[in-house]
C-alpha cells in the first residue's frame, strides 16, 4: 500500500516478486489527513479468488534475499496464523524477538500490542473480512491497533519472524510516524532461511525497553499484565541480586537513568532466558540483539547522531546484565486467599486480581476473592472492597456481614466520584456531599458509603473510603468510575492488551502516538488511595483525581515445499553471518544536512507535566514544519 507521492518506491518493491503477484494499492484519498488506516481497507480486500494467504507491505520496506520463497513455505507450514515478518526495535514485541533469538527460536508469538504491520500475512478469509471490521470498529484507532483488535476477535495468533526478514527503510513517514524517531528492526537478516519450521516459542515473561523505561509483560490468568521491571524482580525475589550486580558493573559513559533501565531490561531478559532454556546464548546473537536495545528504548528521546556512539556502551552493559540475570534464581511462591491477611473483594475480577498483585509487590501480601469466606475460614486483617454501582455482584450489606464473621480489623471501600453527580459546587472536596444526593446514581454510591461508615461505628472497625474518577481516553469512551464500565470495549485503559497497557490517541486528537506503558490509571489511584494501610490511618475519605503506504500479494496453494515438523532452522554462524549489525544497516549521521527533527514531547514521570525540546536531526530527511504531509526528501 502506498501514497501517490511514493508510487515509484512501491513499484520497485512490487518488482522484486519474481512471479509478479504484487498489486500496488494507492491511498483512495491522497489529499486527506495522512493515515495508513484508509489505505489498509482496499489493500486487504484485493484478495485473489484462489489465494490461501494475503500479505500486505507498506511502501518503506527492505526485503531479505529469498523473502518470497520463505513466504510460500511459511504459508504452507502455518495456514491458520497471522505472520509478521518485521518487528521494530521500539515496540514491546522487540522483547519477544530478543528472547526468541537468545533461545534459538525461529518464530515467537507476540504479546498483546498493536500488531507489527509493516509486512503482515493473513489467511485469505481473514484478509477478506478486515475491511468490514475496520468500518464497524476502526473509527478513532490507528491501523496497527485496529488489525490487532480484529485478529484478537477472530482468535488468530500472531507469530513474529526471528530474525526479521523485512526491515524499515530510512525514509520519512507520510503518516506522521517520524515523530517516533529512528525506526529499525530489532534483529534483521539479509537472507531468509531456506528451511521453515512451524515451531513457535511462547514466553510467559517478556522484558522490554520502551520510551526510556524498563517494563515486563507477564502472563497472568490468561491475559498480559504490564509492570515495571523492578517491581517484577521484587515479585520473584531477585531485586536485591539485580541491584548488587548493577552496583558492581562499573559506570560506562551513559546517563544514570539509561544505565539503570538498560541493566534492568537485560537482567530480566537473562532471567527469562534461563527459565526457557538451560543453554548459554550464542555470543554473536546476544551482541546482535543487544545492539538494538538502546536505540529501541531511546529513539523517541535522542537523535541517531546521539544514539550511534551510545550503542556499543549500551551493548556491553546489557551483555553484562544478561549474564548476571542468567545465573540468578528467583524465589517465593505467590500468596493465596487462604494465607494472606489483606483480601480484595468485589468488582471486576481482572481489576481485583491486579490490585492484589500491586499490593503484594508493594510489600502488603494480598489476594483476590469475589466474596469473603467461601468456607475457607481465613484470618482477615484488612478487607479492600471494590464497589459496584448496582450492588449485584457483592452487595455491601453481605460484605459487611461476611467481614464481621471473618473478624476483619479494617475495611477499605472503593467507591466512585460519581457520588458528586448533580452537585452544584464547581470544585468537589471530600465533604462536598453532606446529605443524600438527588441523582439516583450518586445516591447509590452514597448509600454504600454510609452503610460502611455506620458499620464501622457500630463495630469499632476503622473504615476508609476511596473515591475513583476515570476520564475517557478515546473518542466514544463511556462510563465513569469503573475500569470495566458497561459499554466500554475494550476497557478504557487497554486498547487491546491487559492491565497497564498504554492507551493510544485517536488520529483526530493528535495522531496515533503511543503513550508510555504504565499501570492503569484506576489501579494507580487505588494504590495511592490505599497508602493509609501502611500508616494505620482510619476513618479517612480519599478521592482519586482524574482518570488513560500500500501493497498486497496473494499466495496460491501448493507453491514450494516446507520443512518437516520439528526441524529447526540453523541459528549458528552460517545464519549469523547474514545478520546485519545495527551500525552497518544504518546510514551515517549527516547524510542530509540542514534539517531538524520535528518538535517532540516528553512526559515527566515525577510531575506529569510535559515539556518540548528541539534536537538537531540530520539522520534522514524529514518534511519541514508547515510542508504538506506528502512532501519528502530522500537521502543521497
N, C-alpha and C positions, 0 to 999 in steps of 0.2 A: 504494500500500500504506500502511496506517495502523494506528494503535493505537486502541482504542475511546475513549480519552480525547481523541483528536483527530479523531473521526469527522466533526464539523461542518466542520472545515477541509478535510478530504478531500472532503466533499460539495461545498464551494464550488469546489474545483479541478475536480471532475468536471463541474460545471455549465457550465464555460467552453467545453466542446466543443459547438459548435452542432449536431452530428449525434448527440449523446448516446451515444457509443461507450465512454465511460469506466466501468469497473466498479470499485467500491470494495471492496478486499480487506482484511479485518481480520486482525490478529495471531491465529493459531489458539490461542495460549496466552498471553493478555494478562497473566496473573499470574506468568508465568515471568520469568527474567532478561531484561532488555531487549536485544534484538538484531534487526537488520534481516534477518539470515540466515533466521530462522524464517518471516518473512512473505514473503520473496522466493520461496520454492518455490511456494505457491499463486498468487502474483502472476504468475509466468512461465508457469504451467501453464494458465491460463484463456484459451487462445488459440482464437479462433473457427475453425471448420472452413474457411471461405472466406478467411481472412486471409492476406495475404502477409507482413505485418510485425506486430510486437507491441512496444508501448512501455510501460515501467513508470516511473511517477513515485513519488517519495517525497512525503509529505504536507506538506513545508515548502518548496514551490517558488513562485516568481513567474514567470509566463509572459509573454513578449513579445506584443504585439498581432500578430495574424496567425500565431501559432505553429502552429496546426493545419493551416492551408493550406500552410505551409512543410513540415511533416512529411510530408504526402502527396506533395509534389514530391520530397523527398529520398528517400522510399521507392522512387519510380519511377526516380530517377536512379542510385541505388547499391543495387541489390537484394540484393547479397551481402555487405554490410558491416555492422558494428555502428556506430551513430551516437550519440555523446554530445553532448547539447545544452547541457551545463554542464561547466565545469572550474573548480574553486576556486582562489583565489589562493595557497593554501597547498601545492598539490601540485607535483610535478615537472613535470607536464604544463602548468602555468602558463607555463613557459618556451616550450613548443610554441605556446601561444596567442599569446604576445607576438611570437615570430618570425613567426607567420602574419600577425598584424596589421601588423607593420612591413614585411613583404614583399608585402602586398596580397593575401594568400590568403583564400579564403572557408572553406577546410577545411584541417586539418593532421592528419597521422597521429600517434597517441600513441606515446610511448616506453613501455618496459616499466615499468609501475607498476600499482597497483590501478586498476581501470577506474572513471572517474567515473560513478557510478551514480545520481545524483540524478534524471536524466531520460535514460534509455538506451533505444534502439530496436534490436531484433534481427530478423533474418529469422525468419519464423514457425517453421520447422523447428528452428532453433537455440533459440528460446524454449521449444519443447516438450521439448527434451532437457535443459534446465538442471536440473530437479529431480532427475533420475536421477544426473547428475554430482555435484550437491551432496550427495546422500545417500551416495555412494560416496567422495567425496574432500573434502567440505567440513568434516569434523569438526575443530574447533580453529582454523579460519581465519575472519576477518571476511568479510562478504558481498562487499565490493568486490574482495577478493583471490580469493575463490572464482570469481567470474564472470570475472576476468582469466585465471585458470588454465584455465577452461572454454573461453573464446574462443581462447586460445593453443593448446589441444589440438585445436580444430577448424580452426585456421589462418585464423580470421576476423579481418581487420584492424579496428582501432578508429579512426574518424575523429572529430575534435572540431570543433564549430562555432566559427567565428571571425567575429564575436564570438559569445558565448553568447547564446542566446535564452531561457535559463532562468537565474534567479538563486536564491540561497538566502535564504529568508525568515528574519527575525530572531526566531526562537522557540527555546526550549531544546530540546536533543536528548534524546529519550527513550531513545536507545541509548547514552548516555554520551559522545557526541562533543563535548559542550560544553567538555570539558577541552582540546580543541584550539584553543579561543579563537574569536575573531571570524572568521567564515567568509562569504566572498562570492565572486562570480565574478571571474575575472581581468579580463574585458573583456565588458561586458554591454550589449545594446541593447534599447530599449523596443519596437522594431518589427522583426519578422522581415523578411528580404529577400524581395521579391516574385519575384525570379528566382533559381533554384537552379542552380548549375553543379556538375558532378561532379568538377571538377579539385580535387585534394587535394595539398598540399605535404608533402614529407618532408625532414627536416633531418638531416644526419649528425652535427651537434653541437648540443646544446640546453643552454645555461646556465640555471640556475635558482637561486633563493634560498629556502632552506627551513631551518627550525629555527635561524635566525641564521647559517647557513653558506652560502657560495657554492660551488656544485658544477656540474659539467658531465656530461651524458650524452653519451658518444662512441660512435658505431657502430664496432665493431671485429670484423672477421671474422664478420659475420652476427649479432652479439649486442651488447648495450649494456654499455659499461663506464662506471662512475661514479667520478669522481675530483674532487679539489679543483680549483677553477678556477685557482689559481696554479700548480698542477702542470701543468695543461693548457697554460697560457700559456708555461711554460718549455719544454714539448714542442714548441711551434710557433715558439719564438724571439721571443715578444712580452712576456715578463715584465718586462724592463728598460724597455721603452717604457711599459708599463702603470704601473709604479712611478714613472717620471719624471713622467708626466702627472698621476698622483694627487698627487704632492708639490706640484705647481703648481696644484692645483684649489681651494685655499683650504680653510678649515675651518668648515663650517656647524655650527650648534649641534646636534651629534649625538654620541652615544658613539663613541669612536675605533674600536672594532671594528665597529660598524654602518657607519660611513663606509667602512671598508676593504672589508667584504664586499659592500656595495651597489655600490661602484666596480668591484670585480672582476666582479660579475654583469653589470652594464650594459656594461662594456668588452668582455667576451667576447660579449655579445649583439650589440654593434656589429660585432665581427669576423665573427660568423656571418651577420649581415645583409649585410655587404659581400661575403661569399662566395656568398650566394644570389641577390643582385640588385645591379645597378650603380646603381640609382636611390636617391635620398635618401628616407627615410620621410616621410610626411606629418607635419608638426609636431603637429597636433592628435591624430593617432593615437598618436604617440610619447608625448605628455604623458598621454594616457588610460591607456596600458598601464603606464607608469611610476608612475602614481598608486597602483596596486595592488601594486607591488613591495615596498614597506616593510611594509604590513600582512600580505602573504603570508609574508614571511620572519620576521616578528616576532610573529605573532598568538599564539603559544604562550608568549611571554615578557612581553608587555605587554598591558594592557587597551586597549580602544578609546579611553578617555579619554586615555591616554598616547600612543596612536598617531596620533590625529587631528591634533594640532599638528605631528607629525613628518612627515606625508605630503608637504606642499609642499617641505620642506627635502630630503627624500629624493628627490623627483621632480626637483628642479633638479640635484642631484648626479648622479643617474642619467642625465639628459639630457646632461650634460657628458661623462660617461664613454661614453655611447653614441656621441656624435660623435667622441670620441677613438678608440674602437675601430674605427669605420668607415674611418678614414684610416690605420690601421695595416696592415702587411703582414707575415705570418709567413714564416719561413724554415726550412730544414733538412729534408732527407729522412730517413725512418726508416731506422735501421741494419738490416742483414740478417745472417744467419748467416755469410755469406762475408766480411764486413768487420769484425765485432766480435771482441774478444778475450775476452769473457765469454759463455759459451754455457750455456744452461739446457737440460737434457735430462730425459727420462723423464716419469713421472706423467701426469696428465690434460693434454691439450694446452691446454685453456682456462686452467688454473691456470698452466702453464708460460709461456704467452704473456703472461698478466697479470703474472707475476713479472718477466719480461724487460722489460716496459714500465715497471714500477715501478723497476727498477734503472737503466734508461736515463734516466728522468725525474729520478732522484736523482743523475745525473752519472756513472754507470757504464754506458756503452753495452753493451747485451746483446741477444741474440736467442735464440729458442727453436727447437730442433730435436729431434725424437723420439730420434734416435741421432746420435752423433758420426760425422764422416767423410762418409759417403754420396758419396764420390768428389769432394768439393769442395776438400779439402786446405787448409781454413782454418787460420790460425795461432791457437792457443787458449792464452790465458794462464790463465784460470780456468774450471773446469767446475763448475756447480751442478747436482747430480743430485737429482731428486725420486724418492725411494724408492718401491718397490712391494712390498707385503707378500708377494705371490705370486711376484714376480720375472718374471712372464710378459711384461710389456711391454718391459722392458730389463733383463736380468739384470746384477747387479753385476759379475760376472766379465767379461762382454762389455764393460761400461762401462769397467772398469779397463784392459782390453787396448786399447780404442779411445783412451782418454785418453793412454796411453803412446805410441801411434803418432802422436797429434796433437801430442805434446810439451807437454802440459799442465803448468803450473807451480804449480797449486793446485787442490785438489779440495774442494768443499763437498758433503757428503752430507746430504740432508734425510731424516731418519728419522722415528720416531714415539715418543711417550711410552708407546706400548703395550709398549715394552721393559720397563716396570716391572710389567706384569701378573703377579699372583701374588706380588709382593714383600710381605714381612711388615712392612716399615717403614711407619709412619704417614705420614712425610714422605719424599719421594724427592729425593735430591741426585744430582749428576752421577755420583758414584762409588758409588751405592747398589747397582747391579748390577755385581758384581765377577767373576762366573762365569756360565756359560751358564744362563739361566732354565729352569725346568721347564715352564712354559707354552709350548706349541708356537708360538703367535703371537708371544709375546715373544722366543722363541729365534730365530725367522726374522729379526726386526729386528736382534737381537743379532749374528747371524752376518754379516749385511750390513755392520754397523758394523766388526766385527773384520776382515773382508776388506779394507775400505778402509784401516784402520789398518796392517795388515800390508803392504799395497801401498805405503803411504806410507813405511814404514820401509825397505822394500827399494829403492825408487827415490829416496828423499830428497825426495819431493814433499810439501809441507805438506798435511795433511788436517784438515778441520774437520767436526765432527758437529753437526747441529741436530736436536733432537727436538721435534716439534709435538704439541700436545694440542688436541683440538676437543671442546667440550661441546655437547650438544643444545640447541637454542634453541626447540624447539616440541614439543608432545606427539607421541610416537611416532617422533621422530627417532632414527635408528640409525646406528651406525658411528662409530668414533673414529679420529682420526689421519689421515683422508683428507678433503679438501674435497668430493670427489665420491664418497663411500663407496658401495659397492653397497647398494641397498635404500633409499637416500635420494632421494626425488623430491618436490619439487625439492631441489637441494643445500641444505645447512644454512644457508648464508649468503644464500640467494637464493629468496624465496618466489615469484618469477615474473619476475625481471629478469635481470641479468647480474652479473658480479663487482662486489662492493661495494654491491649493492642492499641496503637496510635490511631486517632481519627485522621481523616484526610479531608481537606476542604473542597468544597464544590468548585468547579471551574468558574461558575458565575460569581463566586465570592473570593476571587484572588488566585484561581488556578489550583491544579491538583498537587499541591505540595504536601510532603509527608511531615507531620509533626513528630517530634521526638517521642520514642517509646517511653511510656510511663504507666504506672498503675492507673486504673480507672479513677476518675475524679471522685466518684462516690466512695470508693474504698479508701482513697487518700483522706477524705474528710472523716470517714469513720475512724481512721487511725488517730487523727487529731482530736476528734471528739472523745476518744477513749483514753486520752492521756491521764485524766484523773485517776484511772485504775492504778497507776503507779504511785500517785501522790496520796491516795486514800481519801480524796475529797468525796463529799456526799451531798445529795440534795441540790446539785447544780444543774442548770439547763445550759446546754451548749448548742449553738446553731451553726450548721455548715454554711459557708459563704460562697455562693456562686456555683457553676457546675463542677466537654472534650470534643514513510509515511507509509506505499502500501502495496503488497503483492501477495497473491495466493497461488498455491500449486496443489494439484491433486496427485495422489499416489494410487495407481491401479493395483489390483490384486495380483500377487504371484510374481513380482519383479524382484529377483535377487534372492539368494539363499541366506539363511540366517544360522547362527551357531547353535549347536545343541544345548539344551538346558543344562545349567551347571558349569558351563565353560566360562572362565573369567578372562577378560581382556588383559593382556600383559601390562603391568604397571611398572616395569623395570626400566633399565636405562634406554632401551630402544624407544619407548614412548616418551620418556623424559627428555630425550634429545630433541623431540619435536615441540616440547612445551616452551613457549617463549617467555623469558623473564619480563617483568614489568618494564624495566629500563630499556629493553630492546624494542618493545612494541609500542612505546610512547614517543611522540615527537619531542624534539629538543625545545626547551623554552626559548622564546624569542623568535619563533618561526614567523609570526605575524606581529609586527611592531605597531605601536601607536594605538592599540585597542585596550579598553579597560573592561574589567569584569562588571556585569550589571550589579546594581545595589543588592546586598544580601541582608537578611535579617537573622539575628541570633537571639536566643532567649536565655536570660539569666535564670539559672535554677534556684538562686538564692532569693531573688525578689520577684520573679515573674515578669519583670519589665523587659522590653525589647530595645535594642539599640541597633543602629545601622552603621556599617562601615564599608568603605571602598578599598579595594586592593588592586594593585596593578595586575592586569590579566593579559598575558602575552602567549598563552599556550595555543589557543586556537582562535580563529576569527569568530566574533560574536556580533549580531546585529547591534548597531549603536542605538542608544536610547532615542526613542522617537521615530525609528525606522519602521517600516512595515514588517509584520511578522514573517513574511516570506523572504526578506532580503538576506542574502547570505554572502559570505566571503570564504573561499576555500584557501587553505594554506598552500603555498607554492610547493 
